Amino acid sequence: QVPKAQVVSTAIRKTGDHAYEADGTLTIKGIIQTVTLPFTLAEEGDHWHAYGKIQLIRTNYNIGAHGWSGENYVKHAVDVVIDLQATKAPDL
């Protein structure tokens, strides 16, 4: 089975020119944590581009338990990057 992560946004606020923050919850392996994702959103020609990055502590979600729990192979703090392009759906 493919591992899943679920993000549910509860609020989005503008913090600057093309800059936003999304508050919400992130669920990984059944563990729910509140998060704030800073991101940019800009129109680029015929599409919109959203980019954000958040740093998570992987052990807070039991990622890399047992033999991988130390930082010998993977650091506890890991960056998660969201890079999304969206276009308007054609009229049906």
PDB file as gemmi writes it, atoms N, CA and C in Angstrom:
CRYST1    1.000    1.000    1.000  90.00  90.00  90.00 P 1                      
ATOM      1  N   GLN A   1       0.844  -1.186   0.000  1.00  0.00           N  
ATOM      2  CA  GLN A   1       0.000   0.000   0.000  1.00  0.00           C  
ATOM      3  C   GLN A   1       0.884   1.242   0.000  1.00  0.00           C  
ATOM      4  N   VAL A   2       0.505   2.223  -0.788  1.00  0.00           N  
ATOM      5  CA  VAL A   2       1.253   3.461  -0.898  1.00  0.00           C  
ATOM      6  C   VAL A   2       0.953   4.337   0.318  1.00  0.00           C  
ATOM      7  N   PRO A   3       1.995   4.841   1.001  1.00  0.00           N  
ATOM      8  CA  PRO A   3       1.761   5.732   2.141  1.00  0.00           C  
ATOM      9  C   PRO A   3       1.041   7.006   1.700  1.00  0.00           C  
ATOM     10  N   LYS A   4       0.218   7.544   2.585  1.00  0.00           N  
ATOM     11  CA  LYS A   4      -0.550   8.745   2.275  1.00  0.00           C  
ATOM     12  C   LYS A   4      -0.294   9.817   3.323  1.00  0.00           C  
ATOM     13  N   ALA A   5      -0.397  11.043   2.882  1.00  0.00           N  
ATOM     14  CA  ALA A   5      -0.409  12.193   3.777  1.00  0.00           C  
ATOM     15  C   ALA A   5      -1.644  12.998   3.419  1.00  0.00           C  
ATOM     16  N   GLN A   6      -2.296  13.578   4.413  1.00  0.00           N  
ATOM     17  CA  GLN A   6      -3.482  14.389   4.155  1.00  0.00           C  
ATOM     18  C   GLN A   6      -3.287  15.754   4.790  1.00  0.00           C  
ATOM     19  N   VAL A   7      -3.557  16.779   3.997  1.00  0.00           N  
ATOM     20  CA  VAL A   7      -3.494  18.158   4.471  1.00  0.00           C  
ATOM     21  C   VAL A   7      -4.896  18.739   4.388  1.00  0.00           C  
ATOM     22  N   VAL A   8      -5.342  19.358   5.471  1.00  0.00           N  
ATOM     23  CA  VAL A   8      -6.640  20.036   5.497  1.00  0.00           C  
ATOM     24  C   VAL A   8      -6.384  21.467   5.948  1.00  0.00           C  
ATOM     25  N   SER A   9      -6.690  22.412   5.062  1.00  0.00           N  
ATOM     26  CA  SER A   9      -6.495  23.820   5.373  1.00  0.00           C  
ATOM     27  C   SER A   9      -7.705  24.355   6.131  1.00  0.00           C  
ATOM     28  N   THR A  10      -7.437  25.137   7.175  1.00  0.00           N  
ATOM     29  CA  THR A  10      -8.513  25.747   7.953  1.00  0.00           C  
ATOM     30  C   THR A  10      -8.580  27.258   7.755  1.00  0.00           C  
ATOM     31  N   ALA A  11      -7.468  27.855   7.277  1.00  0.00           N  
ATOM     32  CA  ALA A  11      -7.437  29.302   7.047  1.00  0.00           C  
ATOM     33  C   ALA A  11      -6.262  29.635   6.135  1.00  0.00           C  
ATOM     34  N   ILE A  12      -6.467  30.628   5.278  1.00  0.00           N  
ATOM     35  CA  ILE A  12      -5.400  31.146   4.429  1.00  0.00           C  
ATOM     36  C   ILE A  12      -5.404  32.651   4.579  1.00  0.00           C  
ATOM     37  N   ARG A  13      -4.220  33.223   4.757  1.00  0.00           N  
ATOM     38  CA  ARG A  13      -4.123  34.675   4.901  1.00  0.00           C  
ATOM     39  C   ARG A  13      -2.984  35.208   4.036  1.00  0.00           C  
ATOM     40  N   LYS A  14      -3.184  36.406   3.530  1.00  0.00           N  
ATOM     41  CA  LYS A  14      -2.166  37.076   2.720  1.00  0.00           C  
ATOM     42  C   LYS A  14      -1.160  37.718   3.669  1.00  0.00           C  
ATOM     43  N   THR A  15       0.127  37.510   3.388  1.00  0.00           N  
ATOM     44  CA  THR A  15       1.175  38.057   4.246  1.00  0.00           C  
ATOM     45  C   THR A  15       2.070  39.053   3.515  1.00  0.00           C  
ATOM     46  N   GLY A  16       1.857  39.203   2.213  1.00  0.00           N  
ATOM     47  CA  GLY A  16       2.668  40.124   1.427  1.00  0.00           C  
ATOM     48  C   GLY A  16       2.286  40.018  -0.033  1.00  0.00           C  
ATOM     49  N   ASP A  17       3.082  40.662  -0.883  1.00  0.00           N  
ATOM     50  CA  ASP A  17       2.832  40.635  -2.313  1.00  0.00           C  
ATOM     51  C   ASP A  17       3.065  39.220  -2.836  1.00  0.00           C  
ATOM     52  N   HIS A  18       2.026  38.534  -3.263  1.00  0.00           N  
ATOM     53  CA  HIS A  18       2.055  37.151  -3.738  1.00  0.00           C  
ATOM     54  C   HIS A  18       2.421  36.156  -2.632  1.00  0.00           C  
ATOM     55  N   ALA A  19       2.443  36.573  -1.382  1.00  0.00           N  
ATOM     56  CA  ALA A  19       2.831  35.702  -0.266  1.00  0.00           C  
ATOM     57  C   ALA A  19       1.629  35.413   0.625  1.00  0.00           C  
ATOM     58  N   TYR A  20       1.523  34.149   1.046  1.00  0.00           N  
ATOM     59  CA  TYR A  20       0.399  33.692   1.850  1.00  0.00           C  
ATOM     60  C   TYR A  20       0.882  32.686   2.894  1.00  0.00           C  
ATOM     61  N   GLU A  21       0.027  32.414   3.853  1.00  0.00           N  
ATOM     62  CA  GLU A  21       0.231  31.316   4.797  1.00  0.00           C  
ATOM     63  C   GLU A  21      -1.065  30.536   4.912  1.00  0.00           C  
ATOM     64  N   ALA A  22      -0.946  29.229   4.889  1.00  0.00           N  
ATOM     65  CA  ALA A  22      -2.105  28.355   5.063  1.00  0.00           C  
ATOM     66  C   ALA A  22      -1.957  27.625   6.392  1.00  0.00           C  
ATOM     67  N   ASP A  23      -2.940  27.775   7.261  1.00  0.00           N  
ATOM     68  CA  ASP A  23      -2.977  27.031   8.523  1.00  0.00           C  
ATOM     69  C   ASP A  23      -3.830  25.798   8.315  1.00  0.00           C  
ATOM     70  N   GLY A  24      -3.493  24.733   9.016  1.00  0.00           N  
ATOM     71  CA  GLY A  24      -4.302  23.536   8.902  1.00  0.00           C  
ATOM     72  C   GLY A  24      -3.706  22.375   9.662  1.00  0.00           C  
ATOM     73  N   THR A  25      -4.107  21.188   9.248  1.00  0.00           N  
ATOM     74  CA  THR A  25      -3.590  19.972   9.890  1.00  0.00           C  
ATOM     75  C   THR A  25      -2.943  19.088   8.832  1.00  0.00           C  
ATOM     76  N   LEU A  26      -1.920  18.392   9.248  1.00  0.00           N  
ATOM     77  CA  LEU A  26      -1.239  17.420   8.414  1.00  0.00           C  
ATOM     78  C   LEU A  26      -1.330  16.077   9.118  1.00  0.00           C  
ATOM     79  N   THR A  27      -1.834  15.077   8.405  1.00  0.00           N  
ATOM     80  CA  THR A  27      -1.952  13.730   8.956  1.00  0.00           C  
ATOM     81  C   THR A  27      -1.029  12.802   8.176  1.00  0.00           C  
ATOM     82  N   ILE A  28      -0.139  12.153   8.895  1.00  0.00           N  
ATOM     83  CA  ILE A  28       0.755  11.140   8.335  1.00  0.00           C  
ATOM     84  C   ILE A  28       0.752   9.964   9.299  1.00  0.00           C  
ATOM     85  N   LYS A  29       0.502   8.778   8.765  1.00  0.00           N  
ATOM     86  CA  LYS A  29       0.495   7.546   9.569  1.00  0.00           C  
ATOM     87  C   LYS A  29      -0.465   7.662  10.759  1.00  0.00           C  
ATOM     88  N   GLY A  30      -1.583   8.358  10.539  1.00  0.00           N  
ATOM     89  CA  GLY A  30      -2.594   8.501  11.582  1.00  0.00           C  
ATOM     90  C   GLY A  30      -2.274   9.540  12.641  1.00  0.00           C  
ATOM     91  N   ILE A  31      -1.143  10.210  12.529  1.00  0.00           N  
ATOM     92  CA  ILE A  31      -0.737  11.237  13.499  1.00  0.00           C  
ATOM     93  C   ILE A  31      -1.079  12.601  12.916  1.00  0.00           C  
ATOM     94  N   ILE A  32      -1.840  13.381  13.683  1.00  0.00           N  
ATOM     95  CA  ILE A  32      -2.311  14.692  13.224  1.00  0.00           C  
ATOM     96  C   ILE A  32      -1.529  15.782  13.948  1.00  0.00           C  
ATOM     97  N   GLN A  33      -0.969  16.706  13.171  1.00  0.00           N  
ATOM     98  CA  GLN A  33      -0.243  17.854  13.722  1.00  0.00           C  
ATOM     99  C   GLN A  33      -0.775  19.115  13.045  1.00  0.00           C  
ATOM    100  N   THR A  34      -0.822  20.220  13.781  1.00  0.00           N  
ATOM    101  CA  THR A  34      -1.167  21.495  13.154  1.00  0.00           C  
ATOM    102  C   THR A  34       0.090  22.039  12.467  1.00  0.00           C  
ATOM    103  N   VAL A  35      -0.105  22.659  11.314  1.00  0.00           N  
ATOM    104  CA  VAL A  35       1.012  23.204  10.543  1.00  0.00           C  
ATOM    105  C   VAL A  35       0.615  24.544   9.955  1.00  0.00           C  
ATOM    106  N   THR A  36       1.623  25.337   9.636  1.00  0.00           N  
ATOM    107  CA  THR A  36       1.457  26.566   8.874  1.00  0.00           C  
ATOM    108  C   THR A  36       2.408  26.493   7.695  1.00  0.00           C  
ATOM    109  N   LEU A  37       1.850  26.560   6.494  1.00  0.00           N  
ATOM    110  CA  LEU A  37       2.636  26.465   5.268  1.00  0.00           C  
ATOM    111  C   LEU A  37       2.730  27.835   4.616  1.00  0.00           C  
ATOM    112  N   PRO A  38       3.912  28.447   4.611  1.00  0.00           N  
ATOM    113  CA  PRO A  38       4.080  29.679   3.836  1.00  0.00           C  
ATOM    114  C   PRO A  38       4.199  29.319   2.361  1.00  0.00           C  
ATOM    115  N   PHE A  39       3.548  30.108   1.494  1.00  0.00           N  
ATOM    116  CA  PHE A  39       3.642  29.828   0.068  1.00  0.00           C  
ATOM    117  C   PHE A  39       3.470  31.113  -0.736  1.00  0.00           C  
ATOM    118  N   THR A  40       3.927  31.046  -1.974  1.00  0.00           N  
ATOM    119  CA  THR A  40       3.717  32.146  -2.907  1.00  0.00           C  
ATOM    120  C   THR A  40       2.719  31.680  -3.959  1.00  0.00           C  
ATOM    121  N   LEU A  41       1.987  32.626  -4.504  1.00  0.00           N  
ATOM    122  CA  LEU A  41       1.006  32.337  -5.552  1.00  0.00           C  
ATOM    123  C   LEU A  41       1.067  33.463  -6.563  1.00  0.00           C  
ATOM    124  N   ALA A  42       1.328  33.092  -7.812  1.00  0.00           N  
ATOM    125  CA  ALA A  42       1.448  34.111  -8.843  1.00  0.00           C  
ATOM    126  C   ALA A  42       0.892  33.591 -10.161  1.00  0.00           C  
ATOM    127  N   GLU A  43       0.289  34.503 -10.911  1.00  0.00           N  
ATOM    128  CA  GLU A  43      -0.184  34.167 -12.252  1.00  0.00           C  
ATOM    129  C   GLU A  43       1.009  34.234 -13.196  1.00  0.00           C  
ATOM    130  N   GLU A  44       1.192  33.162 -13.977  1.00  0.00           N  
ATOM    131  CA  GLU A  44       2.312  33.087 -14.917  1.00  0.00           C  
ATOM    132  C   GLU A  44       1.764  32.702 -16.285  1.00  0.00           C  
ATOM    133  N   GLY A  45       1.443  33.712 -17.072  1.00  0.00           N  
ATOM    134  CA  GLY A  45       0.883  33.442 -18.401  1.00  0.00           C  
ATOM    135  C   GLY A  45      -0.491  32.817 -18.297  1.00  0.00           C  
ATOM    136  N   ASP A  46      -0.640  31.584 -18.794  1.00  0.00           N  
ATOM    137  CA  ASP A  46      -1.945  30.912 -18.815  1.00  0.00           C  
ATOM    138  C   ASP A  46      -2.193  30.030 -17.599  1.00  0.00           C  
ATOM    139  N   HIS A  47      -1.327  30.121 -16.582  1.00  0.00           N  
ATOM    140  CA  HIS A  47      -1.522  29.275 -15.399  1.00  0.00           C  
ATOM    141  C   HIS A  47      -1.130  30.032 -14.124  1.00  0.00           C  
ATOM    142  N   TRP A  48      -1.490  29.430 -13.019  1.00  0.00           N  
ATOM    143  CA  TRP A  48      -1.106  29.932 -11.698  1.00  0.00           C  
ATOM    144  C   TRP A  48      -0.049  29.009 -11.132  1.00  0.00           C  
ATOM    145  N   HIS A  49       0.907  29.566 -10.398  1.00  0.00           N  
ATOM    146  CA  HIS A  49       1.990  28.789  -9.819  1.00  0.00           C  
ATOM    147  C   HIS A  49       2.033  29.040  -8.312  1.00  0.00           C  
ATOM    148  N   ALA A  50       1.933  27.958  -7.553  1.00  0.00           N  
ATOM    149  CA  ALA A  50       2.043  28.030  -6.095  1.00  0.00           C  
ATOM    150  C   ALA A  50       3.300  27.268  -5.672  1.00  0.00           C  
ATOM    151  N   TYR A  51       4.057  27.860  -4.749  1.00  0.00           N  
ATOM    152  CA  TYR A  51       5.278  27.226  -4.262  1.00  0.00           C  
ATOM    153  C   TYR A  51       5.376  27.466  -2.766  1.00  0.00           C  
ATOM    154  N   GLY A  52       5.626  26.404  -2.033  1.00  0.00           N  
ATOM    155  CA  GLY A  52       5.793  26.531  -0.597  1.00  0.00           C  
ATOM    156  C   GLY A  52       6.736  25.475  -0.065  1.00  0.00           C  
ATOM    157  N   LYS A  53       7.269  25.738   1.110  1.00  0.00           N  
ATOM    158  CA  LYS A  53       8.178  24.781   1.743  1.00  0.00           C  
ATOM    159  C   LYS A  53       7.968  24.841   3.250  1.00  0.00           C  
ATOM    160  N   ILE A  54       7.942  23.669   3.849  1.00  0.00           N  
ATOM    161  CA  ILE A  54       7.796  23.567   5.292  1.00  0.00           C  
ATOM    162  C   ILE A  54       8.778  22.521   5.795  1.00  0.00           C  
ATOM    163  N   GLN A  55       9.300  22.732   6.978  1.00  0.00           N  
ATOM    164  CA  GLN A  55      10.210  21.761   7.573  1.00  0.00           C  
ATOM    165  C   GLN A  55       9.457  20.982   8.642  1.00  0.00           C  
ATOM    166  N   LEU A  56       9.538  19.665   8.548  1.00  0.00           N  
ATOM    167  CA  LEU A  56       8.879  18.781   9.515  1.00  0.00           C  
ATOM    168  C   LEU A  56       9.922  17.970  10.255  1.00  0.00           C  
ATOM    169  N   ILE A  57       9.587  17.568  11.450  1.00  0.00           N  
ATOM    170  CA  ILE A  57      10.409  16.623  12.203  1.00  0.00           C  
ATOM    171  C   ILE A  57       9.802  15.247  11.948  1.00  0.00           C  
ATOM    172  N   ARG A  58      10.513  14.427  11.178  1.00  0.00           N  
ATOM    173  CA  ARG A  58       9.956  13.152  10.712  1.00  0.00           C  
ATOM    174  C   ARG A  58       9.587  12.212  11.856  1.00  0.00           C  
ATOM    175  N   THR A  59      10.317  12.284  12.968  1.00  0.00           N  
ATOM    176  CA  THR A  59      10.018  11.384  14.090  1.00  0.00           C  
ATOM    177  C   THR A  59       8.703  11.742  14.778  1.00  0.00           C  
ATOM    178  N   ASN A  60       8.204  12.975  14.577  1.00  0.00           N  
ATOM    179  CA  ASN A  60       6.893  13.343  15.128  1.00  0.00           C  
ATOM    180  C   ASN A  60       5.769  12.542  14.478  1.00  0.00           C  
ATOM    181  N   TYR A  61       6.055  11.960  13.304  1.00  0.00           N  
ATOM    182  CA  TYR A  61       5.075  11.173  12.559  1.00  0.00           C  
ATOM    183  C   TYR A  61       5.470   9.693  12.495  1.00  0.00           C  
ATOM    184  N   ASN A  62       6.386   9.280  13.356  1.00  0.00           N  
ATOM    185  CA  ASN A  62       6.889   7.890  13.372  1.00  0.00           C  
ATOM    186  C   ASN A  62       7.441   7.456  12.019  1.00  0.00           C  
ATOM    187  N   ILE A  63       8.056   8.380  11.314  1.00  0.00           N  
ATOM    188  CA  ILE A  63       8.703   8.046  10.047  1.00  0.00           C  
ATOM    189  C   ILE A  63      10.152   7.676  10.356  1.00  0.00           C  
ATOM    190  N   GLY A  64      10.531   6.506   9.910  1.00  0.00           N  
ATOM    191  CA  GLY A  64      11.891   6.033  10.167  1.00  0.00           C  
ATOM    192  C   GLY A  64      12.049   5.467  11.559  1.00  0.00           C  
ATOM    193  N   ALA A  65      11.047   4.762  12.011  1.00  0.00           N  
ATOM    194  CA  ALA A  65      11.117   4.148  13.338  1.00  0.00           C  
ATOM    195  C   ALA A  65      12.115   2.993  13.321  1.00  0.00           C  
ATOM    196  N   HIS A  66      12.439   2.527  14.473  1.00  0.00           N  
ATOM    197  CA  HIS A  66      13.332   1.381  14.687  1.00  0.00           C  
ATOM    198  C   HIS A  66      14.740   1.703  14.198  1.00  0.00           C  
ATOM    199  N   GLY A  67      15.274   0.962  13.248  1.00  0.00           N  
ATOM    200  CA  GLY A  67      16.652   1.121  12.806  1.00  0.00           C  
ATOM    201  C   GLY A  67      16.961   2.439  12.143  1.00  0.00           C  
ATOM    202  N   TRP A  68      15.933   3.152  11.704  1.00  0.00           N  
ATOM    203  CA  TRP A  68      16.129   4.435  11.027  1.00  0.00           C  
ATOM    204  C   TRP A  68      15.818   5.625  11.932  1.00  0.00           C  
ATOM    205  N   SER A  69      15.576   5.396  13.211  1.00  0.00           N  
ATOM    206  CA  SER A  69      15.132   6.477  14.092  1.00  0.00           C  
ATOM    207  C   SER A  69      16.233   7.496  14.381  1.00  0.00           C  
ATOM    208  N   GLY A  70      17.486   7.094  14.285  1.00  0.00           N  
ATOM    209  CA  GLY A  70      18.581   8.035  14.497  1.00  0.00           C  
ATOM    210  C   GLY A  70      18.798   8.907  13.279  1.00  0.00           C  
ATOM    211  N   GLU A  71      19.754   9.820  13.398  1.00  0.00           N  
ATOM    212  CA  GLU A  71      20.043  10.723  12.288  1.00  0.00           C  
ATOM    213  C   GLU A  71      21.245  10.263  11.453  1.00  0.00           C  
ATOM    214  N   ASN A  72      21.652   9.019  11.625  1.00  0.00           N  
ATOM    215  CA  ASN A  72      22.800   8.506  10.876  1.00  0.00           C  
ATOM    216  C   ASN A  72      22.545   8.510   9.377  1.00  0.00           C  
ATOM    217  N   TYR A  73      21.309   8.223   8.946  1.00  0.00           N  
ATOM    218  CA  TYR A  73      20.984   8.100   7.531  1.00  0.00           C  
ATOM    219  C   TYR A  73      20.117   9.247   7.031  1.00  0.00           C  
ATOM    220  N   VAL A  74      19.110   9.615   7.818  1.00  0.00           N  
ATOM    221  CA  VAL A  74      18.185  10.681   7.430  1.00  0.00           C  
ATOM    222  C   VAL A  74      18.017  11.618   8.633  1.00  0.00           C  
ATOM    223  N   LYS A  75      18.221  12.906   8.409  1.00  0.00           N  
ATOM    224  CA  LYS A  75      18.063  13.888   9.487  1.00  0.00           C  
ATOM    225  C   LYS A  75      16.624  13.888   9.993  1.00  0.00           C  
ATOM    226  N   HIS A  76      16.454  14.264  11.244  1.00  0.00           N  
ATOM    227  CA  HIS A  76      15.097  14.344  11.800  1.00  0.00           C  
ATOM    228  C   HIS A  76      14.301  15.448  11.123  1.00  0.00           C  
ATOM    229  N   ALA A  77      14.941  16.594  10.864  1.00  0.00           N  
ATOM    230  CA  ALA A  77      14.267  17.715  10.198  1.00  0.00           C  
ATOM    231  C   ALA A  77      14.371  17.508   8.691  1.00  0.00           C  
ATOM    232  N   VAL A  78      13.220  17.428   8.032  1.00  0.00           N  
ATOM    233  CA  VAL A  78      13.186  17.247   6.578  1.00  0.00           C  
ATOM    234  C   VAL A  78      12.308  18.333   5.961  1.00  0.00           C  
ATOM    235  N   ASP A  79      12.706  18.781   4.777  1.00  0.00           N  
ATOM    236  CA  ASP A  79      11.930  19.787   4.059  1.00  0.00           C  
ATOM    237  C   ASP A  79      10.904  19.097   3.166  1.00  0.00           C  
ATOM    238  N   VAL A  80       9.691  19.624   3.178  1.00  0.00           N  
ATOM    239  CA  VAL A  80       8.636  19.172   2.271  1.00  0.00           C  
ATOM    240  C   VAL A  80       8.314  20.359   1.378  1.00  0.00           C  
ATOM    241  N   VAL A  81       8.433  20.152   0.057  1.00  0.00           N  
ATOM    242  CA  VAL A  81       8.237  21.222  -0.915  1.00  0.00           C  
ATOM    243  C   VAL A  81       6.953  20.958  -1.697  1.00  0.00           C  
ATOM    244  N   ILE A  82       6.150  22.012  -1.835  1.00  0.00           N  
ATOM    245  CA  ILE A  82       4.941  21.967  -2.654  1.00  0.00           C  
ATOM    246  C   ILE A  82       5.202  22.888  -3.844  1.00  0.00           C  
ATOM    247  N   ASP A  83       5.099  22.347  -5.049  1.00  0.00           N  
ATOM    248  CA  ASP A  83       5.315  23.126  -6.271  1.00  0.00           C  
ATOM    249  C   ASP A  83       4.194  22.745  -7.236  1.00  0.00           C  
ATOM    250  N   LEU A  84       3.215  23.624  -7.377  1.00  0.00           N  
ATOM    251  CA  LEU A  84       1.983  23.302  -8.081  1.00  0.00           C  
ATOM    252  C   LEU A  84       1.699  24.337  -9.169  1.00  0.00           C  
ATOM    253  N   GLN A  85       1.326  23.842 -10.344  1.00  0.00           N  
ATOM    254  CA  GLN A  85       0.855  24.703 -11.420  1.00  0.00           C  
ATOM    255  C   GLN A  85      -0.573  24.311 -11.749  1.00  0.00           C  
ATOM    256  N   ALA A  86      -1.427  25.298 -11.923  1.00  0.00           N  
ATOM    257  CA  ALA A  86      -2.830  25.019 -12.208  1.00  0.00           C  
ATOM    258  C   ALA A  86      -3.312  25.914 -13.351  1.00  0.00           C  
ATOM    259  N   THR A  87      -4.125  25.319 -14.217  1.00  0.00           N  
ATOM    260  CA  THR A  87      -4.750  26.080 -15.284  1.00  0.00           C  
ATOM    261  C   THR A  87      -6.260  25.962 -15.140  1.00  0.00           C  
ATOM    262  N   LYS A  88      -6.956  26.920 -15.687  1.00  0.00           N  
ATOM    263  CA  LYS A  88      -8.415  26.891 -15.659  1.00  0.00           C  
ATOM    264  C   LYS A  88      -8.905  25.756 -16.536  1.00  0.00           C  
ATOM    265  N   ALA A  89      -9.841  24.998 -16.014  1.00  0.00           N  
ATOM    266  CA  ALA A  89     -10.427  23.893 -16.792  1.00  0.00           C  
ATOM    267  C   ALA A  89     -11.231  24.468 -17.949  1.00  0.00           C  
ATOM    268  N   PRO A  90     -11.194  23.811 -19.103  1.00  0.00           N  
ATOM    269  CA  PRO A  90     -11.999  24.300 -20.227  1.00  0.00           C  
ATOM    270  C   PRO A  90     -13.492  24.157 -19.914  1.00  0.00           C  
ATOM    271  N   ASP A  91     -14.276  25.046 -20.476  1.00  0.00           N  
ATOM    272  CA  ASP A  91     -15.723  24.962 -20.296  1.00  0.00           C  
ATOM    273  C   ASP A  91     -16.228  23.671 -20.952  1.00  0.00           C  
ATOM    274  N   LEU A  92     -17.063  22.966 -20.241  1.00  0.00           N  
ATOM    275  CA  LEU A  92     -17.601  21.705 -20.778  1.00  0.00           C  
ATOM    276  C   LEU A  92     -18.914  21.897 -21.440  1.00  0.00           C  
TER     277      LEU A  92                                                      
END                                                                             
